[in-house]
Amino acid sequence: MWLDEVEDGAIKQALNLANLPFAFNHICLMPDTHEGYGMPIGGVLAAKNVIVPNAVGVDIGCGMCAVKTNIAADTIERKQLTQIMSEVRALVPLGFDHHKERQDEALMPQGYNIDELVVVKRQYLAALKQLGTLGGGNHFIELQRSGDDALWIMVHSGSRNFGLQVAEHYNKTAKKLNEVYYSSVNPKADLAFLPFEADEAHLYYQEMKYCTEFALANRKLMMERIQQVVSATLHDVVYEPMINIAHNYAAWEEHFGTKVIVHRKGATSAKAGEVGIIPGSQGTKSYIVEGLGNPESFMSCSHGAGRVMSRSAAIRNLNLDEEKRKLDELGIIHSIRSKSDLEEASSAYKDISQVMAFQSDLVKILVELSPLAVIKG
């Protein structure tokens, strides 16, 4: 564990993972760990020849992308920031909204036989209208300032309904198969598995990879449209290459001399030299980091700050005026407007500086980013 306090529910889920007959070596809990569905968010499971749909989660391929610009943040007027965010909202559908028209099919993941992918084939046409849309929950678009006063753009989003449908389909399949196997895994743990001896495991793996690539395509299209708005407002903007990292997926990797499938659910790959992104909340810093390749974490790190209270608890317990005041005093153009928005208030999240301190042996900080303007899904 890379943290000093963790809720009882998350510990119980970690114990369930540790007792899986195919779990390899140990279970990792990142500093942003909190209770999830079946597996803690912020958990890392290495498995021997088995894949667990619930250890990947429903938003398959959810992740972050970030781009640095040549624009000095202190030269941007507040009315320009407001204009940019307003125009971005007009171009990028939020929450449950989709595009009215199908987007360019050439942007979709390539190299797959769609006819072989059960869920992807079924959802493909609908997904063409979801491409380039933010989604809800903690997904966001942020304009940020780095320590050297450069303007950065950051996007957090996933695979939309694609990932949800794939996750639910294969979790149900795994449950049925586990009943046939008379599996020793407790069904109440919500950790039904697919062994790679079965065709279903290979099918899920392919559909999961497709969703992960779709999530990247989704972020790329949003980033392109955000850049169009920024360029139209600020002029002569130069963009550096996009940094991208996912945090809900499983992948074949070698650890401790053994080939295993590493499940990262709300955790990020942090191999030696790998550049990643760890966001805070809409009132706190985010970080561009470099992985240190720590073998004890299966070369992983946190995917963000992590929640300190549930969405319902945040709405119930936090003070709307107080949360707005804190962000207003920081000069951030934020997304806290009504009581329901409190589920994404900064106080609902852990202290990101402490989260980063806990994982100083997993990553080193390359860039600190402070929020200027935020759109939440």
Secondary structure as GFF3:
##gff-version 3
##sequence-region A 1 377
A	DSSP	alpha_helix	8	18	.	.	.	ID=ss1
A	DSSP	beta_strand	28	34	.	.	.	ID=ss2
A	DSSP	beta_strand	41	47	.	.	.	ID=ss3
A	DSSP	beta_strand	50	51	.	.	.	ID=ss4
A	DSSP	three_ten_helix	53	55	.	.	.	ID=ss5
A	DSSP	beta_strand	63	72	.	.	.	ID=ss6
A	DSSP	three_ten_helix	73	75	.	.	.	ID=ss7
A	DSSP	alpha_helix	78	91	.	.	.	ID=ss8
A	DSSP	three_ten_helix	105	107	.	.	.	ID=ss9
A	DSSP	three_ten_helix	114	116	.	.	.	ID=ss10
A	DSSP	alpha_helix	118	130	.	.	.	ID=ss11
A	DSSP	beta_strand	140	146	.	.	.	ID=ss12
A	DSSP	beta_strand	150	157	.	.	.	ID=ss13
A	DSSP	alpha_helix	160	181	.	.	.	ID=ss14
A	DSSP	three_ten_helix	187	189	.	.	.	ID=ss15
A	DSSP	beta_strand	194	195	.	.	.	ID=ss16
A	DSSP	alpha_helix	199	234	.	.	.	ID=ss17
A	DSSP	beta_strand	243	246	.	.	.	ID=ss18
A	DSSP	beta_strand	248	255	.	.	.	ID=ss19
A	DSSP	beta_strand	258	265	.	.	.	ID=ss20
A	DSSP	beta_strand	267	269	.	.	.	ID=ss21
A	DSSP	beta_strand	275	278	.	.	.	ID=ss22
A	DSSP	beta_strand	286	291	.	.	.	ID=ss23
A	DSSP	three_ten_helix	295	297	.	.	.	ID=ss24
A	DSSP	beta_strand	300	302	.	.	.	ID=ss25
A	DSSP	alpha_helix	311	317	.	.	.	ID=ss26
A	DSSP	alpha_helix	320	329	.	.	.	ID=ss27
A	DSSP	three_ten_helix	339	344	.	.	.	ID=ss28
A	DSSP	three_ten_helix	346	348	.	.	.	ID=ss29
A	DSSP	alpha_helix	352	358	.	.	.	ID=ss30
A	DSSP	beta_strand	363	376	.	.	.	ID=ss31
###
